[in-house]
Amino acid sequence: MKLIRTVVAPSSVNAIDLLVQQVPELSKGRLKDAMAKGAVLLNSKPQKRLRRAQTNLQAGQQLHIHYDDDILQRSCTAPTLISDQQQYSVWFKPAGMLSQGNEWGDHVSLLRSVEQHFSAKRPVFLLHRLDREASGLVLIAHSKPSAAAFSKLIAEHKISKRYLIKVKGVLADNVLQPGKIELALDGKACLTQFSLYQVDFEAQQSWLEVDLISGRKHQIRRHFAALGHPVMGDPEYGENNKNSTGLALQAVSLSFVCPKARHSVSYTLPERLRLLAVSA
């Protein structure tokens, strides 16, 4: 079942009682589950997820519910904490997990998992995203000053991100030698740099290390599809590039000057979590 509904409290009432009255298609248990998984939003400033069923609402307050059985039943592998630096932390986001939730819920999102890991004792700010199908390293800030400092680094392109991808085909020397793609996306200039990591001649596939210089939406996936070497397992771009282990795109390292410590730091994905180890 899938439904979208806005309900308004006619008078002082508990949130769950209002939902039971106004959304009769769903049982009380399913409504509570939807609330716990972040699919009920309180129309406030700022808008926020309402998880506590017994929250008292005042007359005129609005709730928005976005209910989808399929989404609420989803599960995925838990993320892995790579490093906790108090002001920020570095996490491994597995494939199949959202970076952050949306109106349909947040129970399979990295941001919610990090919040729960720290028992809501630290604020969590997502600094950059990985596509749901991709895996790899993600930075989370734990204070507004830290989030602002990292956002400045990102805007100034001072955080180096390296990816490992597997693409269809064996790249020709005249493609590998420049090692860059400068195709504009969405009317904006962008640059992807890459180098050959290894070739699987039997499967006619290539592993590449990629440095993302700019950050357009789906830049790596779109650039290599345009090159005629789509990322294996990409559900949206390319042809004949199905992959039994999913999207072969992984963020494997992050390097930057720590805003607080003022020295260079680098985080690398452990070998056991790398796509090459999983697919070997």
C-alpha positions as CSV (number, residue, x, y, z in Angstrom):
1,M,0.0,0.0,0.0
2,K,1.1,3.5,-0.8
3,L,-0.5,6.7,0.4
4,I,0.1,10.4,1.1
5,R,-2.1,12.2,3.6
6,T,-2.1,15.5,5.4
7,V,-4.1,15.6,8.7
8,V,-5.0,18.6,10.9
9,A,-5.6,18.4,14.6
10,P,-9.1,19.8,15.3
11,S,-8.2,20.2,19.0
12,S,-5.7,19.0,21.5
13,V,-5.0,15.4,20.6
14,N,-2.3,12.7,20.7
15,A,-0.5,12.3,17.3
16,I,-1.3,8.5,17.1
17,D,-5.0,9.1,17.9
18,L,-5.3,11.7,15.2
19,L,-3.6,9.4,12.7
20,V,-5.8,6.5,13.6
21,Q,-8.9,8.6,13.1
22,Q,-7.8,10.3,9.9
23,V,-5.9,7.4,8.2
24,P,-8.3,4.4,8.7
25,E,-6.6,2.4,5.9
26,L,-3.7,1.7,8.3
27,S,-3.7,-0.1,11.6
28,K,-2.4,1.5,14.7
29,G,0.6,-0.7,14.7
30,R,1.5,0.2,11.1
31,L,1.1,3.9,11.9
32,K,3.4,3.6,14.9
33,D,5.9,1.8,12.7
34,A,5.8,4.5,10.1
35,M,6.3,7.1,12.8
36,A,9.3,5.3,14.2
37,K,10.8,5.0,10.7
38,G,10.5,8.7,10.0
39,A,7.6,8.7,7.6
40,V,5.5,11.2,9.6
41,L,6.4,14.9,9.4
42,L,5.2,17.6,11.7
43,N,4.5,20.8,9.7
44,S,6.6,23.2,11.9
45,K,9.5,25.6,11.3
46,P,11.7,23.8,10.6
47,Q,9.7,20.7,9.5
48,K,10.7,17.7,11.6
49,R,10.0,14.0,11.8
50,L,7.5,13.1,14.5
51,R,8.5,9.7,16.0
52,R,6.8,9.7,19.4
53,A,3.3,8.4,19.1
54,Q,2.0,10.1,22.2
55,T,3.1,13.6,21.2
56,N,0.4,16.0,22.1
57,L,-0.7,18.2,19.2
58,Q,-2.5,21.5,19.5
59,A,-5.5,22.6,17.4
60,G,-4.4,23.5,13.8
61,Q,-1.1,21.5,13.8
62,Q,-0.6,19.4,10.7
63,L,1.0,16.0,10.1
64,H,2.1,14.7,6.7
65,I,2.4,11.0,6.3
66,H,4.1,9.4,3.3
67,Y,3.4,5.6,3.6
68,D,4.9,3.0,1.3
69,D,4.9,-0.6,2.4
70,D,7.9,-1.4,0.1
71,I,10.1,1.4,1.5
72,L,9.2,0.8,5.2
73,Q,10.0,-2.9,4.9
74,R,13.5,-2.3,3.4
75,S,16.6,-3.2,5.3
76,C,20.3,-3.0,4.6
77,T,23.7,-3.8,6.0
78,A,24.7,-1.6,9.0
79,P,27.3,1.1,8.4
80,T,30.8,0.9,9.9
81,L,32.5,3.5,11.9
82,I,35.9,4.1,10.5
83,S,37.1,7.0,12.7
84,D,35.6,9.1,15.5
85,Q,37.2,12.5,15.9
86,Q,34.5,13.9,18.2
87,Q,33.9,17.0,16.1
88,Y,33.4,14.7,13.0
89,S,33.3,11.0,12.2
90,V,34.1,9.0,9.1
91,W,31.8,6.1,8.1
92,F,31.6,3.4,5.6
93,K,28.1,3.5,3.9
94,P,27.2,0.2,2.4
95,A,25.4,-0.2,-0.9
96,G,21.6,0.0,-0.5
97,M,21.7,2.6,2.2
98,L,20.6,6.2,1.6
99,S,22.9,8.9,2.7
100,Q,19.9,10.7,4.4
101,G,16.2,10.0,4.5
102,N,13.4,11.7,2.6
103,E,9.7,12.2,3.1
104,W,9.1,8.4,2.9
105,G,11.3,7.7,5.9
106,D,14.9,7.5,7.1
107,H,15.3,4.1,8.8
108,V,17.7,2.9,6.0
109,S,19.7,6.1,6.0
110,L,23.3,6.7,7.1
111,L,22.4,9.9,9.0
112,R,19.7,8.2,11.1
113,S,22.1,5.2,11.8
114,V,24.8,7.6,13.0
115,E,22.3,9.5,15.2
116,Q,21.2,6.2,16.8
117,H,24.8,5.1,17.2
118,F,25.6,8.1,19.3
119,S,22.2,7.7,21.1
120,A,21.1,11.2,19.9
121,K,23.7,12.7,22.2
122,R,25.5,14.4,19.3
123,P,24.0,16.4,16.5
124,V,24.7,14.9,13.1
125,F,25.3,16.9,9.9
126,L,25.7,15.2,6.5
127,L,28.5,16.9,4.6
128,H,28.3,15.1,1.3
129,R,26.4,12.2,-0.3
130,L,26.8,8.9,-2.0
131,D,24.2,7.5,-4.2
132,R,22.1,4.8,-2.6
133,E,23.6,2.1,-4.9
134,A,27.2,3.2,-4.2
135,S,29.3,2.4,-1.1
136,G,32.2,4.0,0.6
137,L,33.5,6.7,2.9
138,V,31.2,9.6,4.1
139,L,32.0,12.5,6.5
140,I,29.6,13.4,9.3
141,A,30.0,16.6,11.4
142,H,28.9,16.8,15.0
143,S,28.6,20.5,15.6
144,K,27.5,23.5,13.6
145,P,31.0,25.1,13.6
146,S,32.5,21.9,12.3
147,A,29.8,21.5,9.7
148,A,30.4,25.1,8.5
149,A,34.2,24.6,8.4
150,F,33.8,21.4,6.3
151,S,31.2,22.9,4.0
152,K,33.7,25.7,3.3
153,L,36.4,23.1,2.4
154,I,34.0,21.3,0.1
155,A,32.9,24.5,-1.6
156,E,36.6,25.4,-2.2
157,H,37.4,21.9,-3.5
158,K,39.8,21.3,-0.7
159,I,38.6,17.8,0.2
160,S,40.2,15.2,-2.1
161,K,37.9,12.2,-2.8
162,R,39.1,9.1,-4.6
163,Y,36.9,6.4,-6.0
164,L,37.4,2.9,-7.2
165,I,35.1,1.8,-10.1
166,K,34.7,-1.1,-12.5
167,V,33.7,-0.2,-16.0
168,K,32.6,-2.2,-19.0
169,G,35.4,-2.8,-21.6
170,V,39.1,-2.3,-21.8
171,L,40.1,1.3,-22.3
172,A,42.3,2.2,-25.3
173,D,45.7,3.9,-24.7
174,N,44.5,7.1,-26.3
175,V,41.7,7.2,-23.6
176,L,44.0,6.2,-20.7
177,Q,46.8,8.6,-21.6
178,P,45.0,11.9,-21.0
179,G,43.2,10.2,-18.1
180,K,40.5,12.8,-17.9
181,I,36.9,13.5,-19.0
182,E,35.9,17.2,-19.4
183,L,32.4,16.7,-20.7
184,A,30.0,19.4,-19.4
185,L,27.0,18.2,-17.5
186,D,23.8,20.1,-17.1
187,G,25.4,23.0,-18.9
188,K,28.2,23.3,-16.4
189,A,31.9,22.5,-16.8
190,C,33.2,19.5,-14.8
191,L,36.3,17.3,-14.7
192,T,36.9,13.7,-13.8
193,Q,40.4,12.4,-13.6
194,F,41.2,8.6,-13.7
195,S,44.0,6.0,-14.0
196,L,44.0,2.3,-14.7
197,Y,44.1,0.1,-11.6
198,Q,43.8,-3.3,-13.2
199,V,42.2,-5.1,-16.1
200,D,40.1,-8.3,-16.2
201,F,40.7,-9.4,-19.8
202,E,38.5,-12.5,-19.4
203,A,35.5,-10.4,-18.4
204,Q,36.5,-7.5,-20.6
205,Q,36.2,-5.1,-17.7
206,S,38.5,-2.5,-16.1
207,W,39.1,-1.3,-12.6
208,L,39.9,2.4,-12.4
209,E,40.9,4.9,-9.7
210,V,39.0,8.1,-10.1
211,D,39.5,11.6,-8.6
212,L,36.4,13.7,-8.7
213,I,37.5,17.2,-9.3
214,S,34.0,18.7,-9.6
215,G,30.8,17.3,-8.1
216,R,27.9,17.2,-10.5
217,K,25.0,14.8,-9.9
218,H,26.0,11.3,-11.0
219,Q,29.2,12.8,-12.5
220,I,31.3,9.6,-12.5
221,R,28.5,7.4,-13.8
222,R,27.4,9.9,-16.5
223,H,31.0,10.6,-17.7
224,F,32.0,7.0,-18.1
225,A,28.7,6.1,-19.8
226,A,29.3,8.9,-22.3
227,L,32.8,7.5,-22.8
228,G,31.3,4.2,-23.8
229,H,32.6,2.5,-20.7
230,P,29.7,2.6,-18.3
231,V,30.1,1.6,-14.6
232,M,29.2,-2.0,-14.1
233,G,25.9,-2.5,-12.3
234,D,24.7,1.0,-13.0
235,P,20.9,0.8,-13.1
236,E,20.5,4.2,-14.9
237,Y,23.4,4.8,-17.3
238,G,24.9,2.5,-19.9
239,E,23.9,-0.6,-21.7
240,N,24.8,-4.3,-21.3
241,N,26.5,-3.4,-18.0
242,K,24.6,-5.6,-15.5
243,N,26.6,-6.8,-12.5
244,S,25.6,-9.5,-10.1
245,T,27.1,-7.6,-7.1
246,G,25.5,-4.3,-7.8
247,L,26.9,-0.9,-8.7
248,A,30.7,-1.1,-8.9
249,L,31.4,2.4,-7.6
250,Q,33.1,3.0,-4.2
251,A,34.5,6.0,-2.4
252,V,37.8,4.6,-1.0
253,S,39.7,7.6,0.4
254,L,39.2,11.1,1.8
255,S,42.0,13.6,2.3
256,F,41.9,17.2,3.8
257,V,43.4,19.6,6.2
258,C,41.5,19.1,9.5
259,P,39.7,22.4,10.3
260,K,40.4,22.0,14.0
261,A,43.8,20.3,14.2
262,R,45.1,22.2,11.2
263,H,47.1,19.3,9.8
264,S,46.6,17.0,6.8
265,V,44.6,13.8,7.4
266,S,43.7,11.0,5.2
267,Y,41.2,8.2,5.6
268,T,41.3,5.0,3.5
269,L,38.7,2.3,3.3
270,P,40.0,-1.0,4.9
271,E,40.7,-3.7,2.4
272,R,38.0,-6.0,3.9
273,L,35.4,-3.5,2.9
274,R,36.6,-2.9,-0.6
275,L,34.7,-4.0,-3.7
276,L,37.8,-5.8,-5.0
277,A,37.8,-8.0,-1.9
278,V,34.1,-8.6,-2.0
279,S,34.1,-9.5,-5.7
280,A,37.3,-11.6,-5.6
